Amino acid sequence: MSKLSQKLEIKIPAATFAAKMADKFKEIQKSAKIPGFRPGKAPIEFIQQKYENAVKGEVLDTLVNETVAQELKAKDLRPAMRPNVQMGKFEDGKDITLTVEFESLPKVKVNSFDKIKIERMTAVAGDKEIDEALNRLATSKKTTVLLDEKRPTKKGDVIVIDFVGSIDNKEFQGGSGKGYYLELGSNTFIPGFEDQLAGKNVGDKVDVNVTFPANYHAKDLAGKKALFKTDIKELRAWKLPEINDEFAKQFGLENLQKLKDAMKEELNKEYARVARMHAKRALLDELAKEYDFEIPETMVEAEFKGIWNQYEQAKKNNQLGPEDAGKSEADIKKEYHSIAERRVRLGLLLAQIADENKVQVTQEDLRNAVLAEARRYPGQEDKVFDYYAKNPQALDVLRAPVFEEKIVDFLLEKINPKEKAVTVKELYAFDPDEPKKA
């Protein structure tokens, strides 16, 4: 049995229960309407006779919760999860016996932070990174132009098509389109579709035969053979805007230099964010090495359940990452159970550090979190603000990650990591799936 497992035997005196019942009857008496009596003037005996059965369960439930809470406080015990409370046989006039079982939170001793030595990477955007960012920005603004030349289509061309899809000579919902712009080689259509339109000419009518993938999202189409009667209407090519002062003005900036300055600032912010993520990862790794106290299995199982539900959902949607490919379910469960243990242990440790150092989430922190969330939905900011204003429980969901980041910031400031200048390539040379194990 775990050292954290607790079992308490608690007695509630019959006199205490009787007194609580009497208090409840007096409370009801003040507003009760009993035929033959003025409101609030009915004898207590009438009140007791009329409401005893209804009141008994409510009083008992309240008294049990209050008594258990008082006992836990008196013994300085903090349950990891909601305690399991079993009540013995209830008999009028006799003491009430309770058996309370739970796992308590461990008492975590926080060591000095002097031993924690980590590095914090720093990278700065140079001309190469700025030019690459400008090219990406230009690509996002690209348009197509009509080509007059008569030649066969090829990979990279944009063709405009009309198409009608059918299975067993029957058209199916969502299988038709008119004036659809399709880049050959973009792999936006079913595998094999675009290949059959390469080497054709404007005006050609092409019968495209394909088979929907077995894992296709629309289950009624998965694995089925389909025919798409396709008309090639136009041949077009991508055209990138010229990167100059006029291009910069599209983004509200005076000239190209101002745009470059803005891009540099944004890139450096992003590099700082990634560098902090690395530092956080290194910090948590060091803490995980240093601390190995016992943790409540109930918390681990709850955390594991959440991770496993995400895994099963990803598996159902054919979205499993390469890190899980080829592994047996038993191995994956073992790995995810270790991740759950790490998360719980670090969570308890960080909570203790926050408690000892008075690290708290302020209203301003929450407002900033809501603002950050609103920025993710341009044009719908008011809806986001309204949602959090009307749903306090949603705000509580934001509180947990904000709390963790504040503790991490506190620790990073405390240990003052040594800065290490790196290239942008080195900064991004990390496993993108690794943070999920934090």
Protein Blocks (a to p, Z undefined) as FASTA:
>chain_A
ZZkbccddddddfklmmmmmmmmmmmmmmmpccehiaehiacfklmmmmmmmmmmmmmmm
mmmmmmmmmmmmmnopacfbdcddddddddehiacddddddddddddddddfklpccddd
dddddfklmmmmmmmmmmmmgccdddfbdcdddehiacdddddddeehiacehiacehia
cdehklpacehklmmmgoiaehiacdddddddfklfblmlgopacddddddfbdcddddd
dddfklmmmnopablmlmmmmmmmmmmmmmmmmmmmmmmmmmmmmmmmmpccdcdfklmm
mmmmmmmmmmmmmmmnopacfklgoiafklmmmmmmmmmmmmmmmmmmmmmmmmmnopac
dfklmmmmmmmmmmmmghilmmmmmmmmmmmklmmmmmmmmmmmmmmmmmmmmnopaddd
ddfklmmmccfklmmmZZ
